[in-house]
Amino acid sequence: MYKLLIRPILFCFDPEKVHYFTFSLIRNLSKIPGIPSLFRAIYDVNDKRLETEVFGLKFKNPVGLAAGMDKDASLYKELSNFGFGFIEIGTITPKGQEGNPKKRIFRLKEDSALINRMGFNNGGVQEAVERLKTNKGVLIGGNIGKNKLTPNENAVDDYLICFDALYDYVNYFVVNVSSPNTPNLRELQEKEPLKQLLQALQNKNLAKPKQKPILLKIAPDLTDSQLLDIIDIVKETKIAGVIATNTTLSREGLHSENKIETGGMSGKPLKNRSTEVIRFLSEKSNKAFPIIGVGGIHSAEDAIEKLEAGASLIQIYTGFIYEGPGLIKEINKAILKKL
């Protein structure tokens, strides 16, 4: 029903306006008694065999929502009713910021893709914390970044502010230095600045009474040499793992008119490269750390491919928009068939 009826209507309107409209719709529907239970009955696959333990956390299933959808932790409870095993909020920055000028999301319908140049628009870490204080049982990842106006030499401070503020309210952290939509942010992926940033976060983490897993989210556009550096840095700093991958700057093989827009591209065309990066990291590191696979998952087969390439968990975003919430159930049922 989603692809035949709902999606064609939604795709007639501006993508960002549709995002806020659907969030409002889900929120209001979820206030009606019985509707959250109905969503769970339709989409949730409750099976103990899907439970998986990764970096010390128990996930009820391996299918998560990637960061970027619920930037401000404003709908994580309602979204969890669609069968997700975990929800990643953010990217969160210390101070609220508007992000880049609109229009900043573009559909590439012929390619089943999106281009976005949002620019870490969010209400700031304290707003997110207030919403997370009422969380009851949703496993949450906190994706953190720096403010646009913070120079790279002071970036560590921004990440530490977010880490401290979110520490009591998220289950794991994700360090985002791979978004293409904040000026110069990707320079932090270079070996030395990245090592310094991750070590500073780990030092802060080790000073806490209980450590939280810290993951690094990387770009799909890194070279093999840079990926080998990532492996070294993960081992050296002893962070918990990697999320592969963020959006890409590549436009190879695209057919849609909107391919000329600047920003990060997500969706089906990213599938193969994301899987290549997962396989490379898994094989070259000898499976030394867990990987969350994300990028181009539009079917159960796509998800299984990433798991077989070396991912311990997977996340969806653009596939959720194009395929609808039934995709989560489809993936979980396919995983059960493989057991």
Secondary structure, 3 states (H helix, E strand, C coil): CHHHHHHHHHCCCCHHHHHHHHHHHHHHHCCCCCHHHHHHHHHCCCCHHHCEEECCEEECCCEEECCCCCCCCCCHHHHHCCCCCEEEEEEECCEEECCCCCCCEEEEHHHCEEEECCCCCEEEHHHHHHHHCCCCCCCEEEEECCCCCCCHHHHHHHHHHHHHHHCCCCCEEEEECCCCCCCCHHHHHCHHHHHHHHHHHHHHHHCCCCCCCEEEEECCCCCHHHHHHHHHHHHHHCCCEEEECCCECCCCCCCCHHHHCCCEEEEHHHHHHHHHHHHHHHHHCCCCCCEEEECCCCCHHHHHHHHHHCCCEEEECHHHHHHCCHHHHHHHHHHHHHC
